[in-house]
Amino acid sequence: MSEETAIKLVNENPIYIRHLENPQVEIQKIAVKKNGSTIQYIKNPSEEVKILAIKSSPLAIQHIDNPSIDMEILSVKGNWNALKYIKNPASEVIEAALKSKGWAIQFVKEPRKQHQIMAIETDYDAIKYIKNPEEEVQVMAVKKYWGAIKFIEKPCFLAKREAIKQNPEAIMYLNEYDENDLKVFIKDNINILKYVYETVDIDLVVQVLKEKVAEENIDFAYIRNYLELEILEMDKLNFIREFGSKEAKKALVDYKLSI
């Protein structure tokens, strides 16, 4: 077969290269530029052909024996899924993949803390692919979006608190917490009572509120949420007048003036 005919056939269908024995480098280039995965049919491809294949199809890395780190980085930058085809990736390869997509962490065995952090920085929900994530990583994910708590099998206490501070609905996704935890959660966000009021002891709520409104650094938002919480039936105004700190009473006055 003439080289001209071979070029024509490969141009029309790059996979045709599998039928060519020792094709010329130019024909190899044509094939991999059109379809990077055709590199699997080329014996001992040159570095240039390998790179062209990866640029065309990042997942072609799976068909390249002993790729260089630069090739691996090129592949994961083009498609983060390529990481799953790289054996024992170097740290810089992992980092390149994680910068592209946090979910790439699923292809890293026993990821280091720094890699867990990178994954979360890119995508908060990458936490679902990390077994037993570090506490710092859990909190980071939840700070980015409270819903990350849904993906953590056994969230640490700080992550639980952070999620609840952002959205009281987070309490619905916590399977394990005790009475002492609940007291802290109520102090963090009184609106969790919308979700647990039927099961919580009202005496516990009252005791927690006494402690909370007595705080000198209580913020206006907490007082506002307390006053507007319809499910909580009590004489809220007199409660603050009796047990509230100076700051709580000031917040009460500010609230009344704002309505």
N, C-alpha and C positions, 0 to 999 in steps of 0.2 A: 504494500500500500504506500502510495506517495505521501510525503509530508503534507502536501496541499490538501489531499483528501482527508487525511487524519485531522487536520485543523478544522476542516469544514464539518466533519462528523462530531467532533468535540464541541465546536461552537453551537451546533444544533442540540446536542445532548451531552453535557459534560460527563455524565456517568459512563459514556462510551469508552472513556479512557481505560476502564478496567479490561478492555479487550486488546489494548495496545501493549506490546512488550517493549520495555525500555523507551517510553516516549520521550521526545526531545523536551528540554526544559521549557521552551516557549509554549509547547502544547500543555505541559503540566500547569503552567501559569494560567493559561486560558481556562482550563478545567476548574482549578481551585478558585479563581476569581468569580466564576459563575456559580460554583457550588463548593464551598469549603470542605464539605464532608468527603469529596472525591479524593482527598489526600490519602484516604485509607487504601486506595488502589495503586498508589505510587510507591515503589520501592526506593528506600533511601532518598527521600526528597531533600533538597537543599534547604538551608536556613531561610532563604528568601521565599521559597515556595511554602514553607511551613507558616511563615508570617502572613503571607498573602491569604492562605487558607483560613487562618484565625481571624483576620480582618473581615473576610467574607462571611464566615460562620464561626463565631466564638466557640461553639460547642465542638468544633473540629479538634479541639485540644485533646479530646478523648482518643483520637486516632493517631496521636503523635507520641512516639516513644521518647522518654527522657527529655521533655521540653525544658527550655531554659526558664529561669525565673521571669525574665522579660516577656517571654511568650505567655507564661501563666498569667502574669499581670494584665497583659493585653487581652487575654481571653475573658477574665472575670470583669474587666472594665466594660467589655462589650456585652457580656451576659453573665450576671452574677451566678446563675445556675451552673456555669462552667466549673465552679469550685468543687462540685461533687465528683468531677472526673479527675481531680488532681490529687495524687497520692502525697501524703505528708507535706502539705503546702507550707511554705515559709511564712513567717509572720507578715511580711510586706504584701504577700499575695492575699492572705486572709483580710488584711486591712483594706486592700484595694476593692475586694469583693464587698466588704461591709459598708464601705463608703457609697457603693452603688446601691445596695439593698441590705437592710438589716437582717432580713430573713435568711441571708446566706449563712448565718450563725448555725443553722441546722446541719450544715455540712462540716462543722468543726467539732472534733471530738474533744470533750472536756475543755471547752474554751477558757482561756485566761480571763481574769477580771477585766483587763484592758479591752479585750475583744468583746466581752459582754457589754461594756459601756459603749463602745463604738456602735454596736448593733442597735442599741436603744436610742442613741443619738440620731441614728438614721431613721429608724422605725420603732415607735414605742411598742407595737404589738409583736416585735421580734422576741419579746419576753416569753412567748408561748413555746419557743423552740429551745429555751434554755432550761436544763434540768437543775433544780436547786440553785437558782440565781442568787448571787451575793445580795445582802440586804441593801447595800448602796444602789445596786442595779435595780432592785425592786422599786425602791423609792423614786429613783430617777424616772422609771417607766410610768409610774402613777402620777408623778408631777407633770409629765407631758400630757397625759390624759387619764383621768380617774378610772376609766373603763379597763385599763390594763390589769386591774385587780382581778378581773374575770379569768385571766390567763395564768395566774399564779396559783399553783396547786396548794402551797402552804405559805401564804403571805406572812411576812414578819409584822410585828405590831406597828412599827413606824409606817409601813406601807399601808396598813389598814387605816391608820389615822389620817394619812395624807389623802387617801381616796375619799374618806368621809368628809374631810374638810372641804373638798372640792364639790362633792355631790352626795347628799344624804342617801340617795338610792344605793350607794355602794354597800350599805349594811345588808342589803338583800343578797349579796354575793359572798358574804362571810359566813362560813359554816362553823367556825370555832371562835368563840369569845366568851369570857365569863363575866360575872357581875362587875368586877373591878374594871374590866375592859369597857363595859357598857357605860360606866360612869364617866370614863374619859371621853368616850365617843359623844356622849350627850353634851359634855362641856365643849367639845370641838365643834359640834354642829347640832343644835337643838332640833333641827328639822328631821333628824332620823326618827323622831317620835312618830312621824307620819307612817312609818313602816313597821315600827315595833310596839306601838302603844298598846295593842291588844294583849301583848305577852309580858309587858314590863310592869313591875310593881310600882304603883303610883307614889308610895312612900319613898322609894328609891329616887324617883324623879324629883320629888320635892326637896329631898336632902341635897341632891346634886345641884339643883337650882339655887338653894340657899348659899352653897359654897361659891357657885359661879357668880351670882349677882353681887356677892360681897367683895369680889376682886376689884382692886383699884385700877387695874389696867383693862377692864372689860371694854370691848369696843361697841360702837353704836349699832353695827350690823347684827350683833348677837341679841341685843335688847330689842331691836326692831323685829327680828325673826321670832323671838319669844312672844312679843305682844301680838303678832299677827298669826300665831299658830292656833288655828281654830280648834284642832282636836284636843288641845290642852285647856280644860275647863277649870278655871280658878280665878280668884280675884287678883289679876296680874298687877294692877296698879298699886294696890295696897301692899302686895308682896314685896315689890321693889322699895316702896316707902319704908317698910319695916326692916327688910334684910339687906337692901342694896347699899353699895358703897357710894361715895360722893360722885364718882364717875358714872355709876349706873343711874343714879337719880338725875344727873345732868342729861344723860342720854334719853331718859324718860321724858324730861321736859322738852328736849329738842324734837323728840318724836311727836309729841302732842302738838307742837307748834307747826310741824310739817304737814299735818293732815287737815 
